[in-house]
Amino acid sequence: MKAIEFDRYGSPEVLQIVEREIPEPAPGEIRIRIHATAVNSGDWRVRGASPFLVRLFFGLFRPKKSARVLGSVLSGTVDKAGEGVQGFSVGDRVFGMSDLAMGCYAQYICLPESAPIVKGTEIISHEEAASIPFGLHTAHHFLKKVDLQPGMKVLVIGASGAVGSAAVQLARNAKCHVTAVTSGKNADLVKSLGANEVLNYETESLAEVLQKYDVILETVGRTDVKTLRTLLKQGGDLVLISAGMKDMFLAGIRSAFWKLKIHTGVAAVSRQDMEYFRKIIESGDYSPVLEKTYNMGEVVQAHEHAEKGHKRGNLALRMMEA
Ligand SMILES: NC(=O)c1ccc[n+]([C@@H]2O[C@H](COP(=O)([O-])OP(=O)(O)OC[C@H]3O[C@@H](n4cnc5c(N)ncnc54)[C@H](OP(=O)(O)O)[C@@H]3O)[C@@H](O)[C@H]2O)c1
């Protein structure tokens, strides 16, 4: 099989297509033939060791052998079931996440059947299915910490990205009043996802906004936390998805002194979450936002595109024809 590997941190050119043995599923594992994965912010952050903290998890000087194939999301077909597997059969269409174990930039992967992988749906393509879990699980993880109620005012900063476009849709589903911060070119996109108001960051400064919000979801990391605090109602929720170490460290102290709730950390995903995602896709309550599909041989260009920080939703990476 073909896989995309990197053996040193650096620019997108460190990604190389290599030939590897097709893995064999251990007892309790399924082998998935991957049709599509996606290029997410998590991938270029690990590839470039940005932030430095990445090295503590994935290898100090070089990526560890177990971390050399990036990719945390997939859509594909079960190709072989290990001994004792009960929930999946060969031929099942599936989508989901390998999460921090990564390994989805490959044509085959073996995962425990308990992994956050669920049966897929025919109503979206493999490319769309692979583009959903990263942003949606992140937005879902953090919004679960917030008791969203109908009519609440929610501000989503970075509303056109993978996480932001998911957050806008989840807040819309909860019947909140959503204000989306994005560039002018993406105003129509975020409105189509359910934003009630759009703030164009190219022409309007958040520091001059007079509104107060119940919830702020920050996914860009360019607005000072002290500015965000002034936009929040007392006791409101400040969700810092792209927080650096300092803001993570200070979250508890600031929450207490500022009388608000600051949420940071790393998003986790479960099998139940993935079941819920399939349900809202099938019911039409969630739409994938897929800007472009790249072929495996274009992975360098896909990483260059993602790393600019201006993608519209998601970028799929096709690993093989369905
Ligand atoms: N904590 C966690 O567990 C976790 C999980 C996933 C992601 N993250 C982090 O969350 C961040 C967002 O991830 P993502 O995958 O959604 O990124 P993404 O898909 O690359 O989206 C970034 C978005 O930010 C917008 N943007 C850029 N500059 C902006 C500005 N000044 N004001 C408002 N919007 C701006 C861009 O829209 P325009 O083109 O309109 O500028 C783009 O759509 C990343 O830093 C990532 O590392 C954290």
The ligand as an SDF file (V2000), in Angstrom:
LIG
                    3D

 48 52  0  0  0  0  0  0  0  0999 V2000
   -8.0080   22.5670   21.2780 N   0  0  0  0  0  0  0  0  0  0  0  0
   -8.2100   21.6090   20.4010 C   0  0  0  0  0  0  0  0  0  0  0  0
   -8.4210   20.4420   20.7320 O   0  0  0  0  0  0  0  0  0  0  0  0
   -8.1880   21.9590   18.9390 C   0  0  0  0  0  0  0  0  0  0  0  0
   -8.7590   21.0650   18.0230 C   0  0  0  0  0  0  0  0  0  0  0  0
   -8.7990   21.4400   16.6830 C   0  0  0  0  0  0  0  0  0  0  0  0
   -8.2400   22.6480   16.2790 C   0  0  0  0  0  0  0  0  0  0  0  0
   -7.6500   23.4560   17.2110 N   0  0  0  0  0  0  0  0  0  0  0  0
   -7.0660   24.7580   16.8070 C   0  0  0  0  0  0  0  0  0  0  0  0
   -8.1510   25.5870   16.3950 O   0  0  0  0  0  0  0  0  0  0  0  0
   -7.6840   26.4890   15.4090 C   0  0  0  0  0  0  0  0  0  0  0  0
   -8.6460   26.4760   14.2280 C   0  0  0  0  0  0  0  0  0  0  0  0
   -8.5890   25.2340   13.5950 O   0  0  0  0  0  0  0  0  0  0  0  0
   -9.3310   24.9990   12.2130 P   0  0  0  0  0  0  0  0  0  0  0  0
   -8.9960   23.6090   11.8320 O   0  0  0  0  0  0  0  0  0  0  0  0
  -10.7420   25.3960   12.2960 O   0  0  0  0  0  0  0  0  0  0  0  0
   -8.5430   26.0290   11.2680 O   0  0  0  0  0  0  0  0  0  0  0  0
   -8.8350   26.4030    9.7470 P   0  0  0  0  0  0  0  0  0  0  0  0
   -9.7940   25.4280    9.1730 O   0  0  0  0  0  0  0  0  0  0  0  0
   -7.5360   26.6340    9.1140 O   0  0  0  0  0  0  0  0  0  0  0  0
   -9.6350   27.7890    9.8240 O   0  0  0  0  0  0  0  0  0  0  0  0
   -9.0710   28.9740   10.1770 C   0  0  0  0  0  0  0  0  0  0  0  0
  -10.1330   30.0380    9.8740 C   0  0  0  0  0  0  0  0  0  0  0  0
   -9.7550   31.2180   10.5650 O   0  0  0  0  0  0  0  0  0  0  0  0
  -10.2010   32.3140    9.7930 C   0  0  0  0  0  0  0  0  0  0  0  0
   -9.4160   33.4800   10.1300 N   0  0  0  0  0  0  0  0  0  0  0  0
   -8.1090   33.7410    9.8600 C   0  0  0  0  0  0  0  0  0  0  0  0
   -7.7570   34.9140   10.4020 N   0  0  0  0  0  0  0  0  0  0  0  0
   -8.8640   35.3880   11.0460 C   0  0  0  0  0  0  0  0  0  0  0  0
   -9.1370   36.5430   11.8250 C   0  0  0  0  0  0  0  0  0  0  0  0
   -8.2000   37.4560   12.0530 N   0  0  0  0  0  0  0  0  0  0  0  0
  -10.3790   36.6830   12.3480 N   0  0  0  0  0  0  0  0  0  0  0  0
  -11.3530   35.7670   12.1310 C   0  0  0  0  0  0  0  0  0  0  0  0
  -11.1560   34.6540   11.3870 N   0  0  0  0  0  0  0  0  0  0  0  0
   -9.9200   34.4780   10.8670 C   0  0  0  0  0  0  0  0  0  0  0  0
  -10.0470   31.8990    8.3480 C   0  0  0  0  0  0  0  0  0  0  0  0
  -11.0830   32.5170    7.6000 O   0  0  0  0  0  0  0  0  0  0  0  0
  -10.7790   33.6790    6.5180 P   0  0  0  0  0  0  0  0  0  0  0  0
  -10.2860   32.9800    5.2910 O   0  0  0  0  0  0  0  0  0  0  0  0
  -12.1150   34.3140    6.3640 O   0  0  0  0  0  0  0  0  0  0  0  0
   -9.7310   34.5740    7.1150 O   0  0  0  0  0  0  0  0  0  0  0  0
  -10.2320   30.3670    8.3990 C   0  0  0  0  0  0  0  0  0  0  0  0
  -11.4720   29.9790    7.9050 O   0  0  0  0  0  0  0  0  0  0  0  0
   -6.2710   26.0560   15.0570 C   0  0  0  0  0  0  0  0  0  0  0  0
   -5.3630   26.9160   15.7330 O   0  0  0  0  0  0  0  0  0  0  0  0
   -6.1560   24.6660   15.6210 C   0  0  0  0  0  0  0  0  0  0  0  0
   -4.8400   24.3340   15.9750 O   0  0  0  0  0  0  0  0  0  0  0  0
   -7.6210   23.1460   18.5260 C   0  0  0  0  0  0  0  0  0  0  0  0
  1  2  1  0
  2  3  2  0
  2  4  1  0
  4  5  1  0
  4 48  2  0
  5  6  2  0
  6  7  1  0
  7  8  2  0
  8  9  1  0
  8 48  1  0
  9 10  1  0
  9 46  1  0
 10 11  1  0
 11 12  1  0
 11 44  1  0
 12 13  1  0
 13 14  1  0
 14 15  2  0
 14 16  1  0
 14 17  1  0
 17 18  1  0
 18 19  2  0
 18 20  1  0
 18 21  1  0
 21 22  1  0
 22 23  1  0
 23 24  1  0
 23 42  1  0
 24 25  1  0
 25 26  1  0
 25 36  1  0
 26 27  1  0
 26 35  1  0
 27 28  2  0
 28 29  1  0
 29 30  1  0
 29 35  2  0
 30 31  1  0
 30 32  2  0
 32 33  1  0
 33 34  2  0
 34 35  1  0
 36 37  1  0
 36 42  1  0
 37 38  1  0
 38 39  2  0
 38 40  1  0
 38 41  1  0
 42 43  1  0
 44 45  1  0
 44 46  1  0
 46 47  1  0
M  CHG  2   8   1  16  -1
M  END
$$$$
